[in-house]
Amino acid sequence: MRFAKLAMAVGVVALLTGVAVADSPLRQPMSVQQTAFEFDNYYNYYEPEPEKAASESPSDQPAEVAAPESCDVGCDMGACAPSGCRSKCGRCNRCCGGVFGCCDLGEPCELRTPCGLQCLGIDIGGWVSSGMYANTHGAKTNGPLGFRNLGDGYNLDQLWFYAERAADTGGCGWDWGFRMDYVFGVDGPDTQCFGDGGWDSGWNTSDNGEYGSALPQLYGELAYNNLSVKIGHFYTIIGYEVVQAPDNFFYSHAYTMYYGEPFTHMGALATYTMNDDVTLYGGWTNGWDNGWLNPTGASTFLGGASLALTDNSSVTWAVNTGDFGNISGGNVYMNSIVFQTGLTERLTYVLQHDLGNQSGAADAEWYGINQYLLYQLNECWGVGARMEWFRDDDGARVVAGNAGSYYELTLGLNYKPHANVMIRPEIRYDGYDGDTGSGALPFNDGQSSYQWAGGFDVIVTF
């Protein structure tokens, strides 16, 4: 298991070198610099400034040379020959030719919000995400790959609409806000209130349950100075990856995100911005992925803290713990640590460690390490790698009865031909090492302990 040893070795080295540190009804279950529910888009990380030359006295400066019409005014002619310049490049240090040269996407098109809603500060929008994923075994399903388990054709993953008003006090006074999200597609059933069989847990439109709808978020928010409180149904603050397609680099998801973390909570969550470097979270929720009525009687604490270490590095710790309700019985404890840093202007590294356990009628323990390297060539192109080790100690999280370790290595590209369009191709290797208590291996319809797979999706935002 060279891949297994490599994954564990890299994870241990990262931690030690101070980089920062029976079945359950929980099928699966986002993160930081900002927290998951505040995450926007990884492309926002890359905002390079033109390189500045050493200051010179006016007498030492050469006479200005008029730029040819094919170049932007102010383009650094020393870094970009006139023959290689492109018009309207936007950033002089990237105006040279080539596939990964000039890329000026401009502003994305957005839905026109009615004037009355604009006056209230309300924004509406959404996206369409569709794609396909398949494996080299030729099996109809891709095994336990979470959202990407279907391998039988092209699918509509997410047809998403949202309306929101962000509560923004500017650090002083009162403000209010809200958020409502609706999603339809093959990702819909996984974002329903399946934890307690809530009202939308059966909101499906196909006999096999592949397509469905959900309202993953519906909450109100009240803010005063640097404190805000949201009440309702909202996405978790745990982890790095999120459900919303435009906010992830990769098309597929980590085992950690799908099997080891909650997606949504029902309850109340307070966010306090102590200063520019420290943000605190705390509140009550009714467990994981539950609905409005809470028939299970779950009662848990959701909280954590986010710390800016430097201008381009941060670490966030988030935890959900408490009474898991009378269906599964016992208690749950789950925490996640996410560290991310800009190694260079274009290269981002992310390290995530999760630990969870459940006690009671269904004892279970799970933990893992995820690592990401994301490199932005320019505004249009990005390349990334994800390496993961996920341990399901009791065979209660991924494949029922299969206690062991899951490994995956994913390589992907992001291409934006337009400000509103993103294409995400990727290839992925998965391996399993453990006991097959269920009598079936995870891949190739229960016949294999490994799998090569891949696919792509197209996201159009509006």
DODO-762788 format. One line per field, with one value per residue: residue number from 0; residue in one letter; x, y, z of N, C-alpha, C in turn. Coordinates in steps of 0.2 Angstrom, whole numbers. Atoms other than C-alpha are relative to their C-alpha. Last residue first. Layout:
<atoms>
mikol	[NUM ...]
zapa	[A ...]
n_X	[X ...]
n_Y	[Y ...]
n_Z	[Z ...]
ca_X	[X ...]
ca_Y	[Y ...]
ca_Z	[Z ...]
c_X	[X ...]
c_Y	[Y ...]
c_Z	[Z ...]
</atoms>
This chain:
<atoms>
mikol	[461 460 459 458 457 456 455 454 453 452 451 450 449 448 447 446 445 444 443 442 441 440 439 438 437 436 435 434 433 432 431 430 429 428 427 426 425 424 423 422 421 420 419 418 417 416 415 414 413 412 411 410 409 408 407 406 405 404 403 402 401 400 399 398 397 396 395 394 393 392 391 390 389 388 387 386 385 384 383 382 381 380 379 378 377 376 375 374 373 372 371 370 369 368 367 366 365 364 363 362 361 360 359 358 357 356 355 354 353 352 351 350 349 348 347 346 345 344 343 342 341 340 339 338 337 336 335 334 333 332 331 330 329 328 327 326 325 324 323 322 321 320 319 318 317 316 315 314 313 312 311 310 309 308 307 306 305 304 303 302 301 300 299 298 297 296 295 294 293 292 291 290 289 288 287 286 285 284 283 282 281 280 279 278 277 276 275 274 273 272 271 270 269 268 267 266 265 264 263 262 261 260 259 258 257 256 255 254 253 252 251 250 249 248 247 246 245 244 243 242 241 240 239 238 237 236 235 234 233 232 231 230 229 228 227 226 225 224 223 222 221 220 219 218 217 216 215 214 213 212 211 210 209 208 207 206 205 204 203 202 201 200 199 198 197 196 195 194 193 192 191 190 189 188 187 186 185 184 183 182 181 180 179 178 177 176 175 174 173 172 171 170 169 168 167 166 165 164 163 162 161 160 159 158 157 156 155 154 153 152 151 150 149 148 147 146 145 144 143 142 141 140 139 138 137 136 135 134 133 132 131 130 129 128 127 126 125 124 123 122 121 120 119 118 117 116 115 114 113 112 111 110 109 108 107 106 105 104 103 102 101 100 99 98 97 96 95 94 93 92 91 90 89 88 87 86 85 84 83 82 81 80 79 78 77 76 75 74 73 72 71 70 69 68 67 66 65 64 63 62 61 60 59 58 57 56 55 54 53 52 51 50 49 48 47 46 45 44 43 42 41 40 39 38 37 36 35 34 33 32 31 30 29 28 27 26 25 24 23 22 21 20 19 18 17 16 15 14 13 12 11 10 9 8 7 6 5 4 3 2 1 0]
zapa	[F T V I V D F G G A W Q Y S S Q G D N F P L A G S G T D G D Y G D Y R I E P R I M V N A H P K Y N L G L T L E Y Y S G A N G A V V R A G D D D R F W E M R A G V G W C E N L Q Y L L Y Q N I G Y W E A D A A G S Q N G L D H Q L V Y T L R E T L G T Q F V I S N M Y V N G G S I N G F D G T N V A W T V S S N D T L A L S A G G L F T S A G T P N L W G N D W G N T W G G Y L T V D D N M T Y T A L A G M H T F P E G Y Y M T Y A H S Y F F N D P A Q V V E Y G I I T Y F H G I K V S L N N Y A L E G Y L Q P L A S G Y E G N D S T N W G S D W G G D G F C Q T D P G D V G F V Y D M R F G W D W G C G G T D A A R E A Y F W L Q D L N Y G D G L N R F G L P G N T K A G H T N A Y M G S S V W G G I D I G L C Q L G C P T R L E C P E G L D C C G F V G G C C R N C R G C K S R C G S P A C A G M D C G V D C S E P A A V E A P Q D S P S E S A A K E P E P E Y Y N Y Y N D F E F A T Q Q V S M P Q R L P S D A V A V G T L L A V V G V A M A L K A F R M]
n_X	[4 3 2 4 0 6 -1 6 -1 6 -2 3 -2 -2 -7 -5 -2 6 1 0 4 -5 -1 -1 6 5 7 4 4 -4 3 -2 3 -2 0 -1 -5 -2 -4 0 -6 0 6 1 4 0 5 -1 6 -1 5 -4 4 -4 2 -4 1 -3 -7 -4 -7 -4 2 4 -1 1 7 5 5 -3 7 0 6 0 4 -2 2 0 0 -2 -2 -3 4 7 3 -4 3 -4 4 -5 1 -4 1 -5 -4 -5 -2 -5 -4 -7 -4 3 6 1 7 2 7 1 7 0 6 0 5 -1 4 0 5 5 -3 -7 -3 -5 -1 -5 -2 -5 -4 -4 -3 -5 -5 -2 -7 -2 -7 0 2 7 2 5 5 0 7 2 7 2 6 2 5 1 2 4 -4 -7 -5 -5 -4 -4 -7 -4 -4 -4 -8 -2 -7 -2 -5 3 -5 4 2 5 6 4 -2 -4 3 3 3 8 3 6 2 7 3 -4 -1 -4 -4 -6 -2 -7 -2 -7 -2 -2 6 2 4 1 7 2 -2 2 6 6 1 3 -4 -1 1 7 1 -5 -5 -4 -5 -5 1 5 7 4 -3 -4 -6 -6 -5 -5 -6 -3 4 5 4 3 6 3 -4 -7 -1 -7 0 -6 0 -2 5 -1 -5 -1 -2 -1 4 1 -7 -2 -6 1 -2 4 -4 1 3 -4 -2 5 4 6 6 -2 1 0 7 0 -6 2 5 -3 -2 -5 3 -4 4 -3 4 -3 3 -1 4 2 4 7 3 -3 -6 1 -7 0 -6 -2 -3 2 -1 2 0 3 3 -2 1 5 0 2 4 -5 3 0 -2 4 4 -3 1 -2 -7 0 5 6 6 3 -3 -6 0 -6 0 -6 2 -6 2 -4 0 -5 2 -4 1 -6 -1 0 -7 -5 2 -2 5 4 2 7 4 7 5 5 5 6 3 6 6 -2 1 6 -1 4 -3 3 2 -5 -5 -6 2 -3 4 4 7 5 3 3 6 -2 5 2 -5 -3 -7 -2 -3 -4 3 -2 1 7 3 1 7 1 6 6 -1 5 -3 -6 3 1 -5 2 -3 -7 -2 -6 -6 -1 -7 0 -6 -6 -1 -3 -7 -2 3 -4 -2 6 3 3 7 -2 -3 -4 -1 3 -6 -3 -4 5 3 1 6 2 6 4 4 -4 -6 2 3 -5 -3 4 1 -6 -1 5 -1 -6 2 4 -4 4]
n_Y	[-6 -5 -6 -4 -7 -3 -7 -4 -7 -3 -6 -2 -7 -5 -3 5 5 4 5 -2 -6 -5 -3 5 0 3 0 6 1 5 2 6 2 7 2 7 3 7 3 8 3 7 4 -1 -6 -4 -5 -4 -5 -7 -3 -5 -3 -6 -3 -4 -2 -6 -1 -4 0 6 3 6 0 -6 -3 2 5 5 2 6 0 6 1 6 2 7 2 8 3 7 5 -1 -6 -2 -4 -5 -4 -5 -3 -5 -2 -6 0 -5 -2 -4 -1 -3 1 6 1 5 1 6 1 5 1 6 1 6 1 7 0 7 4 -4 -5 1 -2 -5 -1 -5 -2 -5 -1 -7 0 -5 0 -7 -2 1 4 5 6 2 1 5 0 6 1 6 0 6 0 6 0 7 5 -3 -5 0 -2 -5 -1 -6 1 -5 -2 -6 -1 -7 -1 -3 5 6 3 2 -5 -5 1 1 0 5 6 3 7 0 4 3 6 1 5 7 2 -5 -4 -2 -6 -2 -6 -1 -7 -3 -4 0 -6 -5 -2 -6 -1 5 3 -4 -4 5 4 -2 5 2 6 1 5 -2 -5 2 -4 3 -2 0 -4 3 5 -4 1 4 -3 5 3 5 2 6 1 6 5 -1 -6 -2 -7 -2 -7 -2 -5 -5 1 -6 -1 -7 -3 -7 -3 -5 3 6 6 0 2 -4 4 5 0 -1 -6 1 2 3 7 1 -1 -7 0 4 -2 -2 6 4 6 4 6 4 5 4 7 4 7 2 6 0 -5 -1 -4 -6 -3 -4 1 -6 -1 -7 -3 -7 -3 -6 -6 1 -7 -2 -7 -5 2 1 2 8 3 -3 -5 -7 -5 1 -1 -5 -5 1 0 6 4 3 7 3 7 3 7 4 6 3 7 3 7 2 7 3 4 -5 -4 4 0 -6 -6 0 -7 -1 2 -3 5 1 -5 2 -5 2 -5 -7 -2 3 7 5 4 -2 6 5 -1 0 -1 6 0 -5 0 -3 5 5 -3 -4 3 7 4 2 0 7 1 -6 -5 1 7 0 1 7 1 2 4 -3 -1 4 7 -1 -2 -7 -4 -7 -4 -1 -7 -1 -1 -7 -2 -7 -2 0 -6 -5 0 3 -3 1 -7 -4 3 6 -1 -7 -6 1 -2 -5 -3 3 -5 -3 -6 -6 1 6 -2 -3 -7 -6 -1 -2 -6 -5 0 -3 -7 -3 0 -4 -6 -3 0 -6 -6 -6]
n_Z	[2 -5 2 -5 3 0 1 3 2 2 3 6 3 -6 1 2 -6 -2 5 7 1 0 6 5 3 -4 4 0 -7 -3 -6 -3 -6 -2 -7 0 -5 1 -5 2 -2 2 -3 -7 -1 6 1 6 1 3 3 4 6 3 7 2 7 3 3 -5 3 -1 -6 2 7 4 -1 6 -2 -4 -3 -4 -4 -4 -6 -2 -7 -2 -7 0 -6 -1 4 -2 1 6 5 4 5 3 6 2 7 2 6 0 6 0 7 -1 6 4 -1 -5 -2 -3 -2 -5 -3 -4 -4 -4 -5 -3 -7 -2 4 3 4 1 6 1 7 0 7 0 6 1 6 0 6 1 -2 -7 0 6 -1 1 7 0 -4 -5 -2 -3 0 -3 -3 -2 -5 -3 5 5 3 -2 6 -2 6 1 2 -1 6 0 0 -3 0 -7 -4 -3 -4 -5 -5 3 -2 6 7 3 -1 5 -1 1 -5 2 -4 1 -4 0 7 4 -5 3 -3 2 0 0 0 -7 -1 -7 -2 6 2 -2 -7 -5 2 0 -6 -4 -5 -7 -5 2 3 6 -1 -5 2 5 6 5 -1 6 5 6 -1 1 -5 1 4 3 5 -3 5 -2 5 -2 3 0 -4 -2 -3 -3 -1 -7 0 -5 -4 -3 -7 -1 -5 0 2 -5 -3 -4 4 6 6 6 6 1 7 5 0 5 -4 -6 -1 -8 -3 -4 -6 -6 -4 -7 -3 4 3 5 3 6 2 6 1 6 1 7 1 1 -5 -7 0 -4 0 -6 -5 -2 -6 -2 -6 0 -7 3 -5 -7 -2 -5 -2 5 5 5 6 0 6 6 -2 2 -5 -7 -2 -5 1 -5 4 -1 5 -3 1 -3 -1 2 2 0 3 5 0 5 2 6 1 0 -6 -5 -1 -4 -7 -3 0 -6 -1 1 -6 1 2 -5 -2 0 -3 -1 -1 0 -7 -2 -3 3 5 6 3 -1 4 -5 -7 -4 -5 -2 2 -5 -4 4 3 6 5 -2 -1 6 -1 0 -6 -2 -5 -7 -2 -1 6 1 2 7 1 3 7 4 2 5 7 0 3 1 -6 1 0 -4 4 2 0 3 5 -3 -4 5 -1 6 7 6 3 3 6 -2 -2 1 -3 -5 5 -4 2 6 3 5 -3 4 3 -3 -4 5 -2 2 -5 -7 0 1 -6 -5 2 -1 -7 -3 2 -3 -7 -1 0 0]
ca_X	[-133 -120 -117 -107 -101 -96 -82 -78 -66 -64 -50 -55 -49 -54 -64 -79 -93 -101 -84 -80 -83 -79 -93 -95 -102 -88 -76 -61 -49 -39 -49 -42 -49 -40 -48 -47 -54 -63 -71 -79 -84 -96 -102 -86 -83 -71 -67 -57 -54 -43 -42 -31 -39 -30 -41 -39 -51 -46 -55 -71 -83 -99 -110 -100 -95 -100 -103 -89 -82 -65 -70 -53 -52 -35 -36 -25 -32 -24 -27 -25 -33 -36 -47 -41 -23 -12 -20 -13 -23 -14 -26 -24 -37 -33 -45 -56 -71 -78 -94 -105 -123 -135 -124 -109 -104 -87 -79 -62 -58 -41 -40 -24 -25 -11 -14 -2 -5 4 15 12 -5 -11 -25 -28 -44 -48 -64 -73 -87 -94 -110 -121 -131 -147 -148 -167 -168 -158 -140 -137 -121 -107 -103 -86 -77 -58 -52 -35 -29 -15 -13 -11 -5 -12 -30 -40 -57 -66 -79 -97 -112 -119 -131 -149 -158 -176 -179 -195 -185 -200 -190 -179 -163 -147 -137 -141 -155 -144 -138 -126 -108 -95 -80 -70 -52 -40 -49 -57 -69 -81 -95 -105 -121 -130 -148 -156 -158 -142 -136 -123 -116 -98 -90 -98 -99 -86 -73 -75 -69 -81 -81 -82 -66 -62 -78 -88 -97 -105 -113 -112 -97 -79 -68 -75 -88 -98 -114 -127 -143 -161 -168 -161 -145 -137 -125 -112 -100 -112 -129 -135 -151 -152 -167 -165 -170 -156 -156 -173 -173 -178 -176 -168 -160 -175 -177 -195 -190 -197 -191 -197 -197 -185 -194 -205 -192 -187 -176 -159 -166 -169 -165 -147 -143 -160 -156 -139 -147 -156 -166 -160 -169 -160 -167 -156 -161 -155 -156 -146 -142 -128 -109 -97 -102 -119 -120 -134 -134 -151 -154 -163 -156 -159 -150 -152 -139 -133 -142 -135 -126 -124 -124 -110 -120 -109 -104 -113 -104 -91 -96 -96 -95 -112 -115 -99 -87 -72 -64 -76 -89 -94 -105 -110 -123 -122 -135 -133 -141 -146 -156 -150 -160 -154 -171 -170 -164 -180 -191 -181 -183 -166 -159 -151 -132 -119 -101 -89 -74 -65 -48 -36 -20 -7 -11 -13 1 3 9 -3 0 11 0 -16 -33 -28 -39 -29 -16 3 15 21 24 36 29 40 49 34 25 7 2 -11 -16 -8 -13 -14 5 11 18 35 38 55 67 66 83 79 62 71 68 58 62 50 33 26 8 -4 -10 -28 -29 -40 -56 -54 -58 -76 -87 -86 -97 -106 -90 -81 -70 -52 -62 -74 -89 -114 -114 -127 -131 -145 -131 -128 -120 -10 -6 8 18 31 23 6 12 24 10 -1 13 17 -1 -4 12 10 -8 -2 12 0]
ca_Y	[168 155 141 126 112 95 83 65 52 35 23 10 0 -14 -23 -35 -27 -19 -13 -4 -5 -24 -35 -48 -35 -38 -34 -30 -16 -7 2 12 26 35 50 60 77 89 105 117 135 147 164 174 165 152 147 131 122 107 91 78 67 55 44 32 23 14 0 -7 -13 -18 -4 4 22 27 12 0 2 11 21 29 42 46 60 68 82 90 106 115 132 141 157 170 164 149 147 133 123 110 101 89 79 69 57 51 40 31 22 15 12 10 23 32 41 47 60 67 78 85 97 104 117 123 138 142 158 172 159 147 155 146 135 126 117 108 98 92 78 72 62 56 41 34 31 36 44 59 63 72 83 88 99 106 119 124 136 141 155 160 174 190 180 169 173 164 156 149 135 131 120 112 98 93 78 75 62 71 87 97 108 96 86 86 83 87 99 114 126 140 146 154 165 176 182 191 207 209 200 196 186 174 166 151 146 129 117 111 106 95 86 78 61 53 66 78 66 54 69 76 75 90 98 116 119 135 134 117 122 107 113 107 113 106 111 128 118 125 133 130 143 156 167 178 192 201 214 229 221 208 199 184 174 156 145 134 117 118 102 94 77 66 49 43 27 32 49 66 67 77 63 71 88 87 79 61 64 64 65 84 86 90 72 71 86 82 72 88 102 115 129 141 155 167 181 198 211 226 235 247 248 236 239 233 220 207 200 199 183 174 158 147 131 118 106 89 87 71 63 45 29 31 38 38 56 64 52 42 25 15 22 14 6 -3 -1 -5 11 22 35 53 65 83 96 112 126 142 154 172 184 199 209 226 232 245 231 221 235 238 220 210 208 191 192 193 190 205 204 188 195 182 185 171 153 147 159 178 190 202 193 206 220 215 219 211 224 221 208 210 197 208 223 213 209 211 226 234 234 238 256 258 241 233 231 250 251 258 276 276 287 294 285 289 294 313 309 300 281 269 251 243 238 221 222 216 198 195 176 171 176 162 150 156 163 154 162 146 136 148 161 157 143 129 116 73 59 46 50 37 26 9 -4 110 120 117 115 102 88 90 91 77 66 70 67 50 44 48 40 25 22 26 13 0]
ca_Z	[-63 -62 -74 -68 -80 -73 -76 -73 -66 -58 -54 -41 -27 -15 -29 -31 -21 -37 -43 -27 -8 -5 0 14 26 38 24 35 31 17 4 -11 -22 -37 -44 -61 -63 -75 -68 -80 -74 -82 -76 -79 -95 -101 -83 -82 -66 -66 -55 -47 -34 -22 -11 4 14 30 39 47 33 42 34 20 24 42 53 49 67 64 49 45 31 23 10 -4 -14 -29 -39 -55 -59 -75 -80 -67 -69 -66 -49 -39 -26 -15 -3 12 21 37 45 60 64 79 81 95 89 104 114 110 94 89 78 74 58 53 38 30 16 5 -7 -22 -32 -22 -13 1 5 20 26 43 46 63 64 79 82 98 98 113 116 107 88 87 104 101 98 115 114 103 88 86 75 75 63 57 46 35 22 32 47 60 57 71 69 84 88 91 89 105 104 108 99 105 91 85 81 73 62 52 56 46 62 80 86 87 100 98 98 86 89 77 80 69 64 81 92 78 87 78 86 80 83 79 64 57 40 31 46 45 44 29 15 21 27 12 2 -12 -31 -43 -35 -32 -21 -19 -36 -31 -15 -3 6 8 23 39 52 50 46 34 40 46 58 69 65 78 74 86 80 82 84 71 68 56 49 43 28 22 14 7 -3 -20 -27 -40 -37 -26 -37 -41 -46 -40 -22 -8 4 17 15 30 42 42 57 49 32 33 14 8 2 -7 -18 -24 -39 -44 -36 -24 -14 -3 9 18 30 37 50 56 72 77 74 67 49 54 40 40 23 14 4 -9 -17 -32 -36 -50 -43 -50 -67 -72 -87 -88 -77 -64 -49 -33 -36 -22 -10 -18 -9 -25 -42 -48 -65 -64 -80 -69 -76 -66 -71 -67 -76 -76 -71 -60 -63 -53 -41 -39 -28 -17 -5 1 5 -9 -20 -16 -22 -38 -43 -43 -61 -61 -62 -76 -70 -70 -81 -86 -91 -95 -103 -101 -97 -115 -121 -123 -111 -101 -84 -75 -83 -75 -84 -100 -110 -126 -127 -126 -134 -149 -137 -126 -109 -93 -99 -107 -90 -96 -91 -104 -109 -125 -143 -146 -143 -126 -127 -119 -104 -102 -90 -72 -64 -63 -55 -41 -41 -31 -33 -46 -41 -46 -52 -39 -37 -33 -31 -16 -24 -36 -21 -21 -8 9 22 26 27 39 32 33 35 32 26 35 29 32 50 54 62 57 69 70 62 49 64 57 67 59 41 43 50 35 22 30 31 13 7 17 10 -7 -6 0]
c_X	[-3 -5 -3 -1 -5 1 -7 1 -6 2 -7 3 -4 3 1 7 6 2 -6 -2 -1 -3 5 1 0 -6 -5 -6 -4 -3 5 -3 3 -3 2 1 0 4 1 5 -1 7 1 -6 -1 -4 0 -6 1 -6 2 -6 4 -4 5 -2 5 -2 1 7 4 7 4 -1 -4 0 -1 -6 -4 -5 1 -7 -1 -6 1 -4 2 -2 1 0 1 2 2 -4 -7 -2 4 -4 5 -4 6 -1 6 -1 4 4 5 3 5 4 7 5 -2 -7 -1 -7 -1 -7 1 -7 1 -6 1 -6 1 -3 -1 -6 -7 4 8 2 5 1 5 2 5 4 4 3 5 5 1 7 2 7 -1 -2 -7 -2 -5 -6 -1 -8 -2 -8 -2 -6 -1 -5 -1 -3 -5 4 7 4 5 4 3 7 4 4 2 7 1 8 2 5 -4 4 -3 -3 -5 -7 -5 2 3 -3 -3 -2 -7 -3 -7 -2 -8 -4 3 2 4 4 7 2 7 3 8 1 1 -7 -1 -3 0 -8 -2 2 -2 -7 -7 -2 -5 5 1 -2 -8 -2 5 5 6 5 5 -1 -4 -7 -5 2 3 6 6 5 6 6 4 -3 -4 -5 -2 -6 -3 4 7 0 7 -1 6 -1 0 -6 1 6 0 1 1 -5 -1 6 3 6 -1 1 -5 3 -2 -3 4 3 -4 -4 -6 -6 2 -1 1 -7 0 5 -2 -6 3 2 5 -4 5 -4 3 -5 4 -3 2 -3 -1 -4 -8 -4 4 6 -1 7 -1 5 1 3 -3 0 -3 -2 -3 -4 2 0 -5 0 -2 -4 5 -4 0 1 -5 -5 3 -2 2 8 0 -5 -7 -6 -2 2 7 0 6 -1 7 -2 7 -3 5 -1 5 -3 3 0 6 0 0 7 4 -2 2 -5 -5 -1 -7 -4 -7 -5 -5 -6 -8 -4 -6 -6 2 -2 -7 1 -4 4 -3 -3 5 6 6 -2 2 -4 -4 -7 -6 -4 -4 -7 2 -4 -1 6 3 8 3 3 4 -4 1 -2 -8 -4 -1 -7 0 -5 -7 1 -5 2 5 -3 -1 6 -1 2 7 2 6 6 0 6 -2 6 7 1 4 8 3 -2 5 1 -6 -4 -2 -6 5 3 5 -6 2 6 3 4 -4 -3 -3 -3 -3 -7 -4 -4 4 6 -2 -3 6 4 -4 0 7 1 -5 1 6 -2 -4 4]
c_Y	[4 5 4 7 4 7 3 7 3 7 3 7 2 6 4 2 -4 -5 -5 -6 1 7 6 3 -6 -1 -4 1 -7 -2 -5 -1 -7 -1 -7 -2 -7 -2 -7 -3 -8 -3 -7 -4 1 6 4 5 4 4 7 3 6 2 5 3 5 1 7 0 5 0 -7 -4 -6 -1 6 3 -2 -6 -6 -1 -7 1 -7 -1 -7 -1 -7 -1 -7 -1 -7 -6 0 7 2 3 5 3 4 2 5 1 6 0 6 1 5 1 4 -1 -7 -2 -5 1 -7 0 -6 -1 -7 -1 -7 0 -7 0 -7 -4 4 5 -1 1 6 1 6 1 6 -1 7 0 6 0 7 3 0 -4 -5 -7 -2 -1 -6 1 -6 0 -7 0 -7 0 -7 1 -7 -5 3 5 0 1 5 0 7 0 6 1 7 0 7 1 3 -4 -6 -4 -3 4 6 -2 -1 1 -6 -7 -2 -7 0 -4 -2 -6 0 -5 -7 -3 5 4 2 6 1 7 0 8 3 4 -1 7 4 1 7 1 -5 -3 4 4 -4 -5 2 -5 -2 -6 0 -6 1 5 -1 4 -3 2 0 5 -2 -5 5 0 -5 2 -6 -3 -6 -3 -7 -2 -7 -6 1 7 1 7 2 8 3 4 6 0 8 1 7 2 8 3 5 -3 -6 -6 -1 -2 4 -5 -7 -1 1 6 -1 -2 -2 -8 -2 1 6 0 -4 1 1 -7 -4 -6 -3 -5 -3 -5 -3 -7 -3 -7 -1 -6 0 4 1 4 7 3 5 0 8 2 7 2 7 4 5 5 0 7 2 7 5 -2 0 -2 -7 -3 3 5 7 5 -2 1 5 5 -2 -1 -8 -5 -3 -8 -3 -8 -3 -7 -4 -7 -3 -8 -3 -7 -2 -8 -4 -3 5 3 -4 0 6 6 0 7 1 -3 3 -5 -2 5 -2 5 -3 5 8 3 -2 -7 -5 -4 2 -7 -6 -1 0 1 -6 -1 6 -1 3 -5 -6 2 4 -3 -7 -5 -3 0 -7 -2 5 5 -2 -7 -1 -1 -8 -2 -2 -5 3 1 -4 -7 1 2 8 4 7 4 0 7 1 0 8 3 7 3 1 6 5 0 -4 3 -1 7 4 -2 -6 4 3 7 4 -1 6 4 -3 6 4 6 6 -6 -7 2 3 7 6 1 2 7 5 1 3 8 4 1 5 7 3 1 7 6]
c_Z	[6 -3 5 -4 5 -3 1 -1 -3 -3 -3 -3 -6 -3 6 1 -2 5 2 -5 -8 -3 0 -7 -6 -4 4 -3 -1 7 3 7 2 8 1 8 -1 6 -1 4 -2 3 -2 4 7 0 -7 0 -6 0 -3 -5 -3 -6 -2 -7 -2 -7 -2 -4 4 -2 1 6 -3 -8 -4 0 -6 1 4 3 4 5 2 7 2 7 2 7 0 7 2 -3 2 -2 -5 -5 -3 -6 -2 -7 -1 -7 -1 -7 0 -7 2 -6 2 -6 -3 1 5 3 3 2 5 3 4 4 3 5 2 7 3 -3 -2 -4 -1 -7 0 -8 0 -8 1 -6 -1 -7 2 -6 -2 1 7 1 -5 1 -1 -7 -1 4 4 1 3 1 3 4 3 5 3 -5 -5 -3 3 -7 2 -6 0 -3 1 -6 0 0 3 0 6 4 4 6 6 6 -2 2 -5 -7 -4 2 -6 1 -1 6 -2 4 -1 3 0 -7 -2 6 -3 3 -2 1 1 -1 7 1 7 3 -6 -1 3 7 6 -1 0 7 4 4 7 5 -1 -4 -6 1 5 -2 -5 -6 -5 2 -6 -5 -7 1 -1 6 0 -4 -2 -6 3 -6 3 -5 2 -3 1 4 3 3 4 -1 7 0 5 5 1 8 1 5 0 -2 5 4 4 -5 -6 -6 -6 -5 -1 -7 -6 0 -4 5 7 1 8 3 4 5 6 4 7 4 -4 -2 -5 -2 -6 -1 -5 0 -7 0 -7 -2 -2 5 7 -1 4 1 5 5 1 6 0 8 -1 6 -5 4 8 1 4 3 -5 -7 -6 -7 -1 -6 -5 1 -2 5 7 1 6 -1 4 -5 1 -5 2 -1 3 0 -3 -3 0 -2 -5 1 -5 -2 -6 -1 1 7 5 0 4 7 4 -1 6 2 -2 6 -1 -3 5 0 0 4 1 2 1 7 3 2 -3 -6 -8 -3 1 -4 5 7 5 6 3 -3 4 4 -5 -4 -6 -6 2 1 -6 0 0 6 1 5 8 3 1 -7 -1 -1 -7 -1 -3 -7 -4 -3 -5 -7 1 -2 -2 6 0 -1 4 -4 -3 0 -2 -4 3 3 -5 0 -6 -6 -6 -2 -3 -6 2 1 -4 1 4 -5 5 -2 -7 -3 -5 4 -3 -4 3 3 -5 2 -2 4 7 1 0 7 6 -1 2 7 3 -1 4 7 1 0]
</atoms>
